[in-house]
């Protein structure tokens, strides 16, 4: 059985990903770690609370001692990091929390993955790391070769984590 840590799993994208994994793979055990900020909604996961392959843990990815203890106890095979401070307007008003969570929190997870020999780590990003597309030219699209061009503390912190 593969044991997956999903951080930020009470958010919109993370909770939908958890539903997908549990519906597609009977042999996967999902541990959902979430700080439960304004962007989280545990109601999104009510229907799977009793699933034997699902467990919720309340915690913060920036808490290194907590994260290392969790990795030691749970012995994950895969880590998928959805956890992030988000919303551009919030990042302009309070950029420090974005730096702490999005950059330092990702570093804590990477350090734990290295220490506990995790073979797969997936960092979930945002298209905003590429900047803005002009509205006047619909032919312009982002590709894998588009250079990073973050334009807010949010997108800069996500690009740094990437």
C-alpha positions in Angstrom: 0.0 0.0 0.0 1.3 3.4 -1.0 1.0 6.1 1.7 0.6 9.6 0.4 0.9 12.8 2.3 -1.2 15.5 0.8 -0.6 18.9 2.3 -3.3 21.6 1.9 -5.9 18.8 1.3 -8.8 20.8 2.7 -8.4 23.5 0.0 -10.5 23.3 -3.2 -7.9 21.7 -5.4 -6.4 19.5 -2.7 -9.7 18.1 -1.6 -10.7 17.3 -5.2 -7.4 15.5 -5.7 -8.0 13.5 -2.5 -11.4 12.4 -3.8 -9.8 11.4 -7.1 -7.1 9.4 -5.5 -9.4 7.5 -3.2 -11.9 6.8 -5.9 -9.3 5.5 -8.4 -6.8 3.7 -6.1 -8.0 1.3 -3.4 -4.5 0.5 -2.4 -3.5 4.1 -1.5 -3.6 5.5 2.0 -4.1 9.3 2.0 -3.0 11.4 4.9 -4.4 15.0 4.6 -2.3 17.6 6.4 -3.9 21.0 6.6 -3.5 24.2 8.7 -7.1 25.0 8.2 -6.8 28.6 7.1 -9.5 30.8 5.5 -8.9 28.8 2.2 -9.7 25.4 3.8 -13.1 23.7 4.0 -13.3 20.3 5.7 -16.9 20.1 4.5 -15.4 19.3 1.1 -14.2 16.0 2.7 -17.2 15.1 4.9 -18.2 12.2 2.6 -14.8 10.4 3.0 -14.2 11.0 6.7 -14.9 7.4 7.5 -12.9 6.0 4.6 -10.4 3.5 6.0 -7.8 4.8 3.6 -8.1 8.4 4.7 -6.9 10.4 7.7 -6.9 14.1 8.5 -4.2 15.7 10.5 -4.3 19.4 11.6 -0.8 20.9 11.3 1.4 23.5 9.7 4.1 22.7 7.1 6.5 25.3 8.6 6.7 23.5 11.9 9.9 21.5 11.3 9.7 19.5 14.5 6.1 18.5 13.9 6.8 17.6 10.2 9.8 15.5 11.0 7.9 13.6 13.7 5.0 13.1 11.3 7.4 11.7 8.6 9.0 9.4 11.2 5.7 8.1 12.4 3.8 7.7 9.1 6.6 6.6 6.7 5.2 8.2 3.6 6.0 6.9 0.1 4.9 10.1 -1.8 4.4 13.7 -0.8 2.2 16.1 -2.8 2.4 19.7 -1.6 -0.8 21.7 -2.3 -0.3 23.8 0.9 0.2 27.5 0.2 -0.9 30.9 1.2 -2.8 32.2 -1.8 -4.7 35.1 -3.2 -2.8 37.9 -4.8 -4.5 40.7 -2.9 -3.7 39.1 0.4 0.0 38.8 -0.6 0.2 42.5 -1.3 -1.2 43.3 2.2 0.9 40.7 4.1 3.7 39.4 2.0 5.7 37.9 4.9 3.2 35.0 5.5 3.5 34.1 1.9 7.3 33.9 2.2 7.1 31.8 5.3 4.5 29.3 4.2 5.2 29.0 0.5 9.0 29.1 0.5 10.1 28.0 4.0 7.2 25.5 4.4 8.2 23.8 1.1 11.8 23.7 2.3 10.8 22.0 5.5 8.9 19.4 3.4 11.9 18.9 1.1 14.2 18.5 4.1 11.9 15.9 5.6 11.7 14.1 2.2 15.5 14.0 2.0 16.0 12.8 5.6 13.3 10.1 5.4 14.2 9.0 1.8 10.9 9.9 0.1 11.2 8.9 -3.5 8.5 11.2 -5.0 7.7 14.8 -4.1 5.3 16.8 -6.2 5.2 20.6 -5.8 1.8 22.1 -7.0 2.4 25.5 -8.4 0.3 28.2 -10.2 0.2 29.7 -13.6 0.8 33.0 -12.0 4.5 32.3 -11.8 4.6 33.2 -15.5 3.1 36.7 -15.1 0.1 38.1 -16.9 -1.1 37.4 -20.4 -2.2 40.4 -22.4 -5.9 40.4 -23.0 -5.6 41.9 -26.4 -3.7 39.0 -28.0 -5.5 35.6 -27.6 -2.7 33.8 -29.6 -0.2 34.2 -26.8 -0.1 31.3 -24.4 2.2 30.0 -21.7 4.3 27.0 -22.4 6.9 25.0 -20.5 9.5 27.2 -22.1 7.9 30.5 -21.0 10.3 32.3 -18.6 9.1 32.9 -15.0 7.9 36.4 -14.5 6.1 36.6 -11.2 4.3 39.9 -10.5 3.1 39.7 -6.9 4.4 38.4 -3.6 2.1 35.4 -4.1 3.5 34.4 -7.5 7.1 35.3 -6.4 6.8 33.0 -3.4 5.3 30.2 -5.5 8.1 30.6 -8.1 10.7 30.5 -5.3 9.2 27.3 -4.0 9.2 25.8 -7.5 
